[in-house]
Amino acid sequence: MNEFYKKIAKIGPDPALSLVTVLNGVNAGEKAAFDENGLAFCTSGDDYFREHEKELMSMSEDGVHKLLSRIVYTEHVRQGKKLVICGCGHVSLPIIRLAKMLGFEVTAIDDRSEFCENAREAGADRVITAGFEEALNGIEGSRGHYFVVVTRGHSWDERCLRLICEKPHAYIGAMGSARRVAIVRENLLKTGVDKNVLDRVYSPIGLEIGAETPEEIAVSIMAQITAVKNSDSHQAFPKDILDAINTPVSEGEASEKKILATIIQRKGSAPRSVGTKMLILKDRNVNTIGGGLLEAKVTENGREMLERGADRPELKSFSLSADAASDEGEVCGGEIEVLFEVV
């Protein structure tokens, strides 16, 4: 099974994968990944995935489906989200910190070494000390890339946007006053940048929250990026979970079983959506399915599976009435069905 997740970790952000898991029968737990060309890889030689490739690929909604005698769970994922920040000035630093908190892989670019060092200290995964054009030429872009342009002047904005607008992307945002934005846009149109792409650039960048300080501006920018990200039905497979599955933290953990818990159905006011994942180890969890009593119940079930040496996937429903939630000091009730897989 781990080989399946190693292959997921190796994919790029494009194209998105459709992951299908069989939930019933003797083949329960078998998994397949489909890309835009068809079946990419699977965990068994079972012909079911290939014979029903067209029908399985047509399942556009994440959730539980029935095809012939088999019940399957389908989800659409892409590799992790990547934030590229052009400019390492005072506004970029809180953006980097917030982006890391939100799970982005962050690349920061500036041609000033002292500013790059500040970005590195703020937590950027990759810092490129080079001219913007040189650095951007080395970044291909993808539908998982989010570009933020916060340079020190409109001429640098133009250089960045001219290259970024040619790349595949999920989001482009550029900081600046209305006048600066108008000048940059006019100049880019004159040089042949696609008007349709420019029309989709968020500029001035960020949500309208009356932001004044660098930290407030960062909040407005990351809130806007989060809104764009969450409007995409193809969510990233959590990198921290993939890393924990594929990379043992110690020699002793190499053979340690883990339980991957995935919400496959949801009713009522349960806090997290279908597809949310959490990895359960004997002494800790990786990521969260929303916290509170429901997460505690899911964790307890996962640990119990580890203790008894479970080797097959299991399905279990968990519910929390509004009254029970209130008794625990929570607001959200609801019901979730969770797929527990041994990985």
ChimeraX attribute file (.defattr): number of C-alpha atoms within 10 A of each C-alpha:
attribute: neighborCount
match mode: 1-to-1
recipient: residues
	/A:1	14
	/A:2	13
	/A:3	13
	/A:4	16
	/A:5	15
	/A:6	15
	/A:7	14
	/A:8	19
	/A:9	18
	/A:10	9
	/A:11	14
	/A:12	14
	/A:13	19
	/A:14	16
	/A:15	18
	/A:16	21
	/A:17	26
	/A:18	25
	/A:19	24
	/A:20	26
	/A:21	21
	/A:22	22
	/A:23	22
	/A:24	16
	/A:25	10
	/A:26	8
	/A:27	14
	/A:28	16
	/A:29	22
	/A:30	20
	/A:31	21
	/A:32	23
	/A:33	25
	/A:34	22
	/A:35	16
	/A:36	12
	/A:37	8
	/A:38	16
	/A:39	20
	/A:40	15
	/A:41	17
	/A:42	21
	/A:43	15
	/A:44	13
	/A:45	10
	/A:46	11
	/A:47	9
	/A:48	12
	/A:49	24
	/A:50	16
	/A:51	10
	/A:52	13
	/A:53	15
	/A:54	12
	/A:55	10
	/A:56	24
	/A:57	21
	/A:58	9
	/A:59	17
	/A:60	12
	/A:61	12
	/A:62	20
	/A:63	18
	/A:64	18
	/A:65	17
	/A:66	12
	/A:67	10
	/A:68	7
	/A:69	8
	/A:70	14
	/A:71	16
	/A:72	22
	/A:73	21
	/A:74	25
	/A:75	23
	/A:76	23
	/A:77	23
	/A:78	22
	/A:79	23
	/A:80	20
	/A:81	23
	/A:82	22
	/A:83	24
	/A:84	24
	/A:85	26
	/A:86	28
	/A:87	27
	/A:88	29
	/A:89	18
	/A:90	15
	/A:91	18
	/A:92	26
	/A:93	25
	/A:94	20
	/A:95	28
	/A:96	29
	/A:97	19
	/A:98	20
	/A:99	23
	/A:100	17
	/A:101	10
	/A:102	12
	/A:103	15
	/A:104	21
	/A:105	19
	/A:106	23
	/A:107	21
	/A:108	26
	/A:109	28
	/A:110	24
	/A:111	17
	/A:112	15
	/A:113	15
	/A:114	12
	/A:115	20
	/A:116	23
	/A:117	15
	/A:118	17
	/A:119	31
	/A:120	18
	/A:121	13
	/A:122	17
	/A:123	21
	/A:124	26
	/A:125	15
	/A:126	15
	/A:127	22
	/A:128	20
	/A:129	19
	/A:130	15
	/A:131	16
	/A:132	20
	/A:133	16
	/A:134	13
	/A:135	18
	/A:136	21
	/A:137	13
	/A:138	8
	/A:139	14
	/A:140	12
	/A:141	22
	/A:142	17
	/A:143	21
	/A:144	24
	/A:145	24
	/A:146	23
	/A:147	24
	/A:148	27
	/A:149	25
	/A:150	23
	/A:151	24
	/A:152	15
	/A:153	12
	/A:154	17
	/A:155	13
	/A:156	19
	/A:157	23
	/A:158	20
	/A:159	16
	/A:160	25
	/A:161	26
	/A:162	21
	/A:163	15
	/A:164	22
	/A:165	21
	/A:166	13
	/A:167	17
	/A:168	15
	/A:169	17
	/A:170	19
	/A:171	19
	/A:172	22
	/A:173	22
	/A:174	26
	/A:175	23
	/A:176	20
	/A:177	12
	/A:178	10
	/A:179	10
	/A:180	16
	/A:181	18
	/A:182	14
	/A:183	14
	/A:184	20
	/A:185	20
	/A:186	11
	/A:187	14
	/A:188	19
	/A:189	13
	/A:190	8
	/A:191	9
	/A:192	9
	/A:193	18
	/A:194	13
	/A:195	12
	/A:196	9
	/A:197	12
	/A:198	17
	/A:199	10
	/A:200	12
	/A:201	17
	/A:202	18
	/A:203	20
	/A:204	18
	/A:205	24
	/A:206	21
	/A:207	17
	/A:208	11
	/A:209	10
	/A:210	9
	/A:211	15
	/A:212	9
	/A:213	11
	/A:214	16
	/A:215	18
	/A:216	17
	/A:217	23
	/A:218	24
	/A:219	20
	/A:220	20
	/A:221	26
	/A:222	22
	/A:223	15
	/A:224	19
	/A:225	25
	/A:226	13
	/A:227	12
	/A:228	13
	/A:229	18
	/A:230	11
	/A:231	10
	/A:232	11
	/A:233	13
	/A:234	20
	/A:235	21
	/A:236	18
	/A:237	19
	/A:238	20
	/A:239	17
	/A:240	15
	/A:241	19
	/A:242	17
	/A:243	15
	/A:244	15
	/A:245	22
	/A:246	18
	/A:247	12
	/A:248	13
	/A:249	11
	/A:250	8
	/A:251	8
	/A:252	8
	/A:253	12
	/A:254	12
	/A:255	8
	/A:256	13
	/A:257	19
	/A:258	22
	/A:259	26
	/A:260	22
	/A:261	27
	/A:262	22
	/A:263	22
	/A:264	22
	/A:265	18
	/A:266	21
	/A:267	14
	/A:268	14
	/A:269	16
	/A:270	20
	/A:271	19
	/A:272	15
	/A:273	17
	/A:274	19
	/A:275	23
	/A:276	18
	/A:277	24
	/A:278	24
	/A:279	26
	/A:280	27
	/A:281	19
	/A:282	16
	/A:283	6
	/A:284	10
	/A:285	16
	/A:286	18
	/A:287	16
	/A:288	16
	/A:289	24
	/A:290	16
	/A:291	13
	/A:292	15
	/A:293	19
	/A:294	22
	/A:295	16
	/A:296	13
	/A:297	14
	/A:298	25
	/A:299	23
	/A:300	13
	/A:301	17
	/A:302	24
	/A:303	19
	/A:304	13
	/A:305	22
	/A:306	19
	/A:307	11
	/A:308	8
	/A:309	11
	/A:310	15
	/A:311	13
	/A:312	12
	/A:313	20
	/A:314	18
	/A:315	15
	/A:316	12
	/A:317	14
	/A:318	16
	/A:319	19
	/A:320	19
	/A:321	16
	/A:322	16
	/A:323	13
	/A:324	15
	/A:325	18
	/A:326	13
	/A:327	10
	/A:328	11
	/A:329	11
	/A:330	14
	/A:331	15
	/A:332	20
	/A:333	21
	/A:334	17
	/A:335	19
	/A:336	26
	/A:337	19
	/A:338	23
	/A:339	23
	/A:340	26
	/A:341	21
	/A:342	22
	/A:343	20
